Amino acid sequence: MEKEKVLVTSALPYANGPIHLGHLSGAYLPADIYVRYKRLKGDDIIYVCGSDEHGVPITITADKEKVSPKVIIDRYHEMNKKAFEMFGMDFDIYSRTSLPLHHETAQTFFKSFYDQGILKEKKTLQFYDEKAKMFLPDRYVEGTCPRCGYEEARSDECENCSAHYEPTELINPKSKITGETPVLKETSHWFFPLGNYQQWLENYIEEMDKKYGWKDNVLQQCRSWFKDGLKDRAVTRDLDWGVKVPLPDSEGKVLYVWFEAVLGYISATKELGLQRNNPDLWKDYWQNPGTKYIAFIGKDNIVFHAIMFPAMLKAWNDGNDDKYIYPQNVPANEFLNFEGKKFSKSRGWGIDVIEFLNLFPADPLRYTLAANLPENKDTDFYWKEFQARNNNELADILGNFVNRTFTFAHKHFNGEVPPKGKLEEIDIQMLKANEEYPVKISALLEKFKIKDAVLEMMNLARAANKYFNDTEPWKTVKSDKERCGTTINISLQTVYTLAEMFSPVIPFTAEKMFKMLNTEKRGWFDAGKENLPPGHKLNKAEILFVKIEDKTIEEQIAKLPQSEETEEKKKEISYEQFSEIDLRVAKIISAERIPKAEKLLKLQVDLGYEKRQIIAGVAKFYSPEDLINKRVIVVANLKPAKLFGLKSEGMLLASENNDGKLKIVEIDNSVEIGAKVK
């Protein structure tokens, strides 16, 4: 089989906090499994990652702690590097964007675009804190989103509805530094004309999808941006911390993180080449048309890796002789939640990787996350599921089969691989399964269907257990030892296949299995062959997985903080306060979607004494036709608000499940429209 040259990157994590389980499921574990598999195939592959060490999240953390940004990045770079090592990440390099080599690389790109006349200089209005005497980056300003009404929106983007808007549109802006209302002040910045590349980007993405099959979540998000039309995007900002703009009279300006962080993949590969005494190594991957480049990310990074980074590479390639390759695929995952809610550092909701791995081994976590990856939709990590995966699958299926096989080999065959006798149909089918599963799993991994691949790995272990049970070696060892030897020989060959198949997912356990087998990995497509000759000496068996007791899991669940719902219940209000809320029964008489507002529906409701318009955030859970003629409860005396430029005169009552799904509170049709709810 022809070997591939492959370049793999994972999104650079911000060095302003510890890595948690959600990060692992998004951009890191899927990439690591894929890379380990490709290495077993013998492909020429490098895996590049590192810390993203510039930008406002880092300066915010530094401001809170009253230290320099360098203190923050040094702390979290080392912490996250250690977390990844404990988890078993197989990076070729884990670099840093604070290194001079990265600054030089990013500045070279900027200067090339500047010299080609690609960049546009524009004067813009930006929020300025007069008390702090500084321009405020986006994350230093909060206000109300002009589209959905979310009250903690940033100055240019809403985390709640993903809307982008001009800073002048933000309602009631406040400086996060002083709490003062900032003023809009003129400043000058350089902009990248993203819109100039829209047609090329649309063609590029459609071509890549046609050839290699991009994921729907990536395609839909890109097409949504194309539908709105790509616009000029600032590549510089007023900030002290970051890659300095390499132009005269640009004091106090740095390159925007969206622009320079993705170039960290290139600078990290350059650093890898220097470490290997091969300064041109990076060119052999980044500027080799034969290289297959795969960018693993979470869904919050889709636009940067599927639209902006390719556009930057295209701009470079149009004006330079040394051409860069483009991502062949961007297999973005959705989000992993924790016990039904989003990870939240501020609320202490979740668990950091190092904290977790100080309690439990890495492989059960790797397996649990891999078996439940958020490939097509958000998923959840639950403590009880982790326990069940460890106990019922890793221990009872995989571990049990390996243990039984080795126990028989040592007890009845002197710790050696016994020869096979005459094969029966059941033996032939088991050997056939060993040959077929690597091919089946390979096809899934090549398509980034990692969750399905992990299921098939465990299915082979299930088949192995069934084979062991059905051949009944505990009986044949007494009645027909040659027949028993055939069972144990084929079972040991299967242990080898399982060790090879599982090694990308549970590498520490796979190493134990190879040690027990007294052999080494041979390669992915050698895995299903008969790799252990008769008479091969085995090493002593080890317990692969220790079962996790209920008490241990209950202790972890007990550590979780009270949920927001529980805390809200404790906030008592007086009867007088409650009586001020005017709750009325209303009938929905019309409903329609709002263009560009994925979460909102425009409703017309009849309150009996008048008709009103309400903008409701239920579009993800109800279609417009589902709501017509429903009787609902409305807060009738809510102060009117504007959402997406539309007047909203009230609010529907709805309940929210642990999985975040909203269900509107409905009233029986016998209740009169306009009736007051008490």
N, C-alpha and C positions, 0 to 999 in steps of 0.2 A: 504494500500500500504506500502511495506517495506521501512523503513527509511534508508538513506545512511549516511555514515560517509565521509565527503568531506573536502579536504584541497585545498584551492585556493590561488594562488600567482599571483601577477602582477609584471612585471619587475621593478626592483628598478631604479627610475630615478636618473640621476646624479645631485648632489647638486652643480651645477656650473652655473645655470641659471633658469629662471622661466619656469613653465609648460605652454605649449601652447595647442591650440585646437587639433593639430596633435597628441600630446601625449595621449590626452583623448580618441581619436578614436582608437588608437592602442591597448594599454594594460589595460586601466583603466575602461572606461565606459562599454565595453562588460563584463568585469569581475564583475563589480558592479551590472549590471542587472541580470547576472546569479546567483550571490550570494543572492541577494534580493529574486529572484524567489525561490531558493532552501530553503531559510529560511521560506518562505510562505508555502512551501511543508512540513515543519517540519523536514527537514534533519538536522543532526548534522554537522555543517559546521563552519569552521573558515577561515577568509580572511586576509592574511598576506602581508604586503608591507613595504617599508621604503626607506630611502635615501641611494644611493650608494655614499660614501663619500671619496673614495680613487681614485688614478689614475691620469693620466696626464691632462685630461681636467680641473680638479680642480687646479692643480699646475700652469697650464697656466694662468687661470683666476687670481689666486693669484699673479703671477709674473707681470701680466699687471697692477694690482691695487697696487702692492708693499705692500701687506699685507700677513699674514700667511694663509695657507690653512684652518686653523680652523675658521678664520673670514669668509671665503667664505662659508664653509659648514654650519656654524651656521645660516648665513643669509638665504641661499636658502632652508635649511631644514625647517625652520619656515615659510618661504614664501610659499613653495610648500605644506606644511601641511595645511596652511590656505586656499590655493586655492582648495585643495581637499575637505576640510570641507565645503567651500562655494558651491562647485559643488554637494555636497551630497554623497560623497564616503563613503561607510559603512564598512571601515576597522575594523577588530578587534584590529589591532595594526599597527601603522606606525612608524617603528623603525629606527635605524641608524647603519651603518656599522662601525662608529667610536667608538662604545661602546666597553668596555673591554670584554664583553661577546661574541661579534662577533669575536674579535681578538683571543680569546681563542679557539672558535669553529673552526675557519679557521686553526689555528696553529695545533690543534689536528688532523685534516684531513691530513695536510702536514706531520706531524710527523709519523702518521700511515703509510702513503705511503713510507716515508723514511725508517722506521724500517722494513717494509716488503721487501725492496729492489726494489720497483717498480720504483722509480725515478732514472733518469740517470743524472750524472753530466757531462757536456760538456763544453769545451772551445769554445767560439764563437767570431766572429768579430762583433763589434758593433760600431756605429758611436760615435765619441768622439769630443767634442768641445774644442780645445786646448786653446782658448781664455777664455772660461767660466770655463775650467778645470772640466768638468763633462761629463759622458756618457749621450747620448741623447736618451730618449725614442722615440718610433715611431712617436708620434705626434709632437715632437720637430724638426723633419726633414721633409723637403719637397723637391720634385724633380719631374722629368718626369717619368711617368709609362713606364716600358719597354714593356708593352703589348699593351696599347691603345694610348700612347702618352699624356695622361692627365698630365698637368703641375703642379698640386697641390697634387700629390700623396704622401702618407706617405712612410716611409722607408721600410715597409714590406707588405703594402696592399694599393690597389687603390680603392678609394671610387667610382670612375666613372665606372670601369668595374668589380669590386669585385675580381680582381686578387690578389693572394698571391705570394710573391717572396722573394728571399734573399736580404738583404740590399745591397749587392755588386752589384745587378742588377739595382738599382735605378740610373737613368741618372741625372747628374748635381745636386747632393744633396746639400742642404743649411741648415744651422742651423737656426731655428726660433728664437733663443735667440740672436745671434750676427750677423747673416747674412753671417757668414764665411762658407767656405767649410769644413765640418768636415772630420776627418781622421778615418780610421777603426782601432780599437784597441782591443786587446784580453781581454776578460773577461770570467768568469766562472759562469754557471747557471745550475739549476736543471730543468730537462725536464720530462713531463708526456708522457709515450709511448702510445699515442692515437691509433696508428695503431694496437696495440695488442688487442684492443677491437672492431676492425671494424666488424669482423664476428658476434660477439655477438650483436653489435649495429644494424646491418642490420636485424638480426633475430628478435630482440626486436621491432624495428619500424614496420616491416612487420606484426608482431603478433598484435601489438597495433592497426595498421590500419585495420587489418582484423576484430578485435573484436569491435573497437570503431569508426572507420571511421575518419582517420586523413585528414586534408585539403591538397589539391593538392600542394599548394605553399610550405607547410612544407615538404612533401614527395619529391618533385622535388629538393628542395635545398639540402636536406640530400643525395639523390641519386647522385647528382652532386659531392658532397664532397667524397662520397664513390667511385665514378668512378675515381676520381683523386688519391685516396688512402690517408688514414689518416696518418699523420706524427707526430713525436715527437713534443711536444709543450712546450715551456718554461713556468714554473710556478713561476719563480723568475725574478726579474729585478733590475737594479741599480737605486735606487731612495730613497729619504729620507722619503717621505710621504706614509704611508701605513701600512699594517700588517707586522711586522718584521719577518724575517725568523728565526724560533726557532732552530738554529744550532750554534755551536761555530764558531768563525771566519767568521761570515756572516754580519759584520758591513756594512751598506750602501745598504743592499739588503732587498727587501720587496717581498711579494707574489703578483704575477700578478693579476690584477683586474678580469680578466676572470675566474680565479681560485677561488678567495675568495668571489666575490660579490654574486654568486649564493648560497653560503653557508649562506648568510644573511637571506635567508628564514628560515633556521633552527635556527639560533641564535635569530631571531625575535620571532619565536614560543616559544623558551626557555624564552625569556623576558616576553611574554604574560603569560606563566605559572606562573612566579614569581609574576606578577601583580595580578593574580587570586589566589595566595597562593596555587598553585598546580605545584610544580617544575617538576613533571613528565608528565605534560600535553603534552609537545612536543612529547614524546615517543608514546603517544596514537594516534597521527596522523602520524608522520614520520616513526614510526617503527611498525605500525599496518597493517598487510596484508589486512585487510578489508577496509582500507582507499582508497578513490578514489582521486588521486592527479591531479589537472588541473592547468597548467601553462599558464597564459595569457600573450602574448608578442606581440611586433611589429615584422615585418619581418626581421629587422636588428639583431634580437636576436635569430633567429631560431637555428643556429648552436650551440650556447652556451647552449640552453635549451633542444634541441632534440638529441644532440650528446655528447657534452662535460660534462654537468652535469650528465646525466645518466651513462657515462663512469666512472666518479668520484665515483658515488654511487656504481656502480658495483665493482670497485677496493676496496672500503671500505668493502662491503659485503663479498668479497672473503677472506678477512683477519681478519674479526671480527665476534663475535657472535651476536652482536646487528645489525640486518639487516634493511636497509632503503628501503622504497618503491620507485618505479620509476614513472615518470609522465605517467598517463593513456592517457592523451591527451595534445597537445600543440597547441591550436587554435590561430595561429598567424594571425594578420591582416596585410594588405598592408598599404600604407601611405595615409594620408589625406593631400592634398595640399590646398593652400589658394588662392582663386581667380585665379586659373589656374597656379600657380607657387608654388615651394617648400617654406615652411616656412624658413625665413632667418633672423636671429637675426642681422647680420652685416648690411643688407640692410633695416632693419626695416620692413620686409615684413611679415605680420601676426599680431596676437594679443594674448597677454598673457591671461590666464584664469582669473586672478584677475581683470585685466583691463576690460575684457568683462563683468564680473559679477558685476562690479560697474556701468555698463550701463543698463544691462538687467537681469531679473531673471534667475535662473539656469535651471528651467524645460524646457522652450522653447529651450534652447541650448542643453540640454540632448536629447530632442525629435528629434531635427534637426539632430544632430550627429548620433543618433541611427538609424534614418530612412535612413541614407546615409553612413553607416559604410563601410569602405574599406575591406570587408570580402574576396573578391576574386580578386580585382584589385584596383589600386589607385583611390581615388575619390577626390572631391573638396568641400571646404566650400565656398559658395558664400553668400554675405550679402543679396542679393535679394531672394535667396532661403530660408534663415533663416526667412526673413519677411513673405514670402509666407507660410511656414510651420506654423508659429505662427498664422497668420491671417486666412488662408483658411482652416487649418485643426484643430489646437488646439482651436481657438476661434469659427470659424463658424460651425465646426462639433461637437467636444466634448463639448466645453463650451456652445454652443447654445442649445444642447439637455438637458444638466443639468439645465440650466437656465429656459428653457421653462417648464420642469417637475416641478421644485420647485415653479415657479410662479403659476402654476395651483394648486399645492397642498396647498399652503398658501392661495390663493385667494378663492378657492372653497371648500376646505376640512379642514379648520381650522389648517393647518400646520401639519396634521396627515396623516398616510398611510391609504387610503380608502380601504374598503374590495373589493374583486373581486366578480363580478357577474358571469353570465354564460359565459363560454369561447367560443369564435369563433375561426376559423382556424387561423386567423392572430395572435391571442393571443398565441395560442399553438405553432406556429412557432417561435414567439419571445422568449418564455420561453425555447423552444428547443435550440435556438441559444445561450442563456445564459449558457446552460449546455454544449454545444458542443465546444464553443470557448476556454474555459480554457484547454480542452483536446488537441485541435488542437495547441494552442500556446505553451503548455507544451512540446509537441513532437518536436516543432521547437527549443525551448530553450535548450532542452537536447542535440540537435545536433549542438548547437552554431550558429544556423541560426537566429541571433538576428534581423537582418534587416527585414526578412520575418515575424518574430513574431510581430514586431512593426506594420507592415502593417496590420496584422490580428487584432491587438488591435483596430486600427482606423477603420477597416472594421466593427467591432461590433458597434462602435459609428455611423457609416454610416447607418447600419441596424436599429439602434435604432431611428435615425432621420426619416427614412422612415416609421417605424412603427408608430411614433407619427403623422406624416403627414397623413398617410393612414387611421388612426382611427379617425381623425378629432375631437379631444376632445373639440375644441372651438364650435362645433356644438352640440355634444352630451351632453355638460354641460347644454344646454337649453332644449334638447328634451328627453334625457334619462340619468339622472345623474348617475344611477348605471353603465351604459355602460361607461360613462366618468371615473367613479371611477376605473373600471377595467383597462382602459388605463393608468391611473396615477399610480396605484398599480404596474403594470408590468413595467412601465417606471422607477419607483423608484427602483424596484428590479434590473433593468438593470444598473442604476446608481451605485448601489453597486457592481455589477459584473465588471463594467468598472473601478471603483476605485481600486478593487483588481488586475485586469489585468494590469492596467497602473502603479501600485505603484512601480514596479522595475525600470520603465523608468522615470516617473515624480513623485518622492516620495513626494515632497513638496505639489504639487497639490492634490495628492491622500489623503494626510492627511487632507486637506481642505474639500475634498469630504466626508470623513468619519465623520468629525466634523459636516458638514451640515446634514448628515444622522443621526447624534446623535448615532453612533455605532462604533465598532472597527473591525479590520480585524479578520477574522475567520480562514483563511487558503485557499490555492490555490484551492483545489477541493471542498471547500464549497462555493466558489465564485458564481458559477452558480445556486445555490439553491435559494429558496425564503427565504431571511434572514430578511425581515422586516415584522413583523406581523401587521395585521390591527389594527389601533389605535395607532401605534408607533408614538411618537412625534418627529417631525423634528425640526432642528434648522434653523435659518435664512440663506438664500442663500448668497453666496459671488460671485463676478465676478471672474472667474477662470483665464481668460487671457485678457489682455489689448492689443488691436490692435496696431501695430507699424506703425507710419506714414511714408510716403515716404520721407519726409524731414529728419527724424531721420536717415534713412538708407543712404540717399545721403550724410549726414554729415560724416558718417563713411567711405564711399567710397572715399570722398574727402580727408580724412586724409592719404590715402595710398600714399607712395612715388611714384615718377615716375618710370615706369618700366625700366628695363635695356635697352630694345629696344629704348625707348624714349631718354634715356641718351646717347645711342650710336649715335643717329641721330645728337646730338649736337656736337659731336667730329668731327670738320671739318678737311678735308685733302685737300691738294692742288691738282690741275690737274696733276702736275708733279708726285706727289706720286701715284695717281691713274693710270697714264699711265705706271708706272713701272710694273703693274700687267698684265701678259700675259694671257688673257682669250681666250680659244679656244673651238670650237665645236669638240666633240669627239664621237665616236661610241663605245658602250660597246660590245665587241666580245665574252667575256666569264665572268662567275661569279661563285664563289663557296664559301661555308662556310669555316671558319677557326676553327679547333678543339679547344675547350675550350675558344673561344672568342665569347660570345653571341651577341655582338653588331657589329661585323666586318664581312665584305665580302671582298674576294680577287677578284679584277676586272682586266681584261685585256682590255685596251682601244686602239682604233686606232685614232691617231691624224692626219692621212693623210700622214704626213712626217715621222712618226715613231710610233711604238707600245710601250705602257708602262703598268706597273703594278701599280694599286692604291689600297690601303687598305682604305675602306670606312666604316664609322660607321652607316650603314643603315640596318643592318640585322634584327632589330626589326620591320622594316616597309616594307621591301621588301624581297621576296624570290629570290634566284639567277635566277630562270627562268623568273621572272618578268622583269628583267633588260636587257636581251639579245636583242641586236639590237637597244636599245634606243639611241637617240642622246642627249647628255648632254653637259653642259658647265664645262670645267676643268680649274683650275688654273695651267697653264703649266710651269711656272717658279718658282714653290715652291721648296724650298730646300728639297732634299730627306730626308726621316726619316725612322727609323725602328720601326715597330709595330708588337709585338708578334714574333720578329725575322725575319719579312718579310720586304723587301724594298718597300716603298711607294713613287712614283714619281709624286705627284700631289694631287689635291683635287677636289671633285665634289661640285658644287653649289647646295644648297638646302634651302628651307624655313622651318621655324619652327612655328607651330601653338601654340596657348596659352596652349593647352593640352600637348605640348611637342612632338607632332608627326612631323616627318620630311617628306618633299615632295621634291623629286629631281626636279630641274628645267629642263624641257625637251624642245627640239628644234624640229621644224618641219623637216621631212625627206627631204624636198626640199633644206634645207641649206647644203652647202657643208662641208664635214668633213675637219677639219683643219682650217675652216674659223675663222678669228679673231673677237672677240666680243668687241665692242667699246662702 
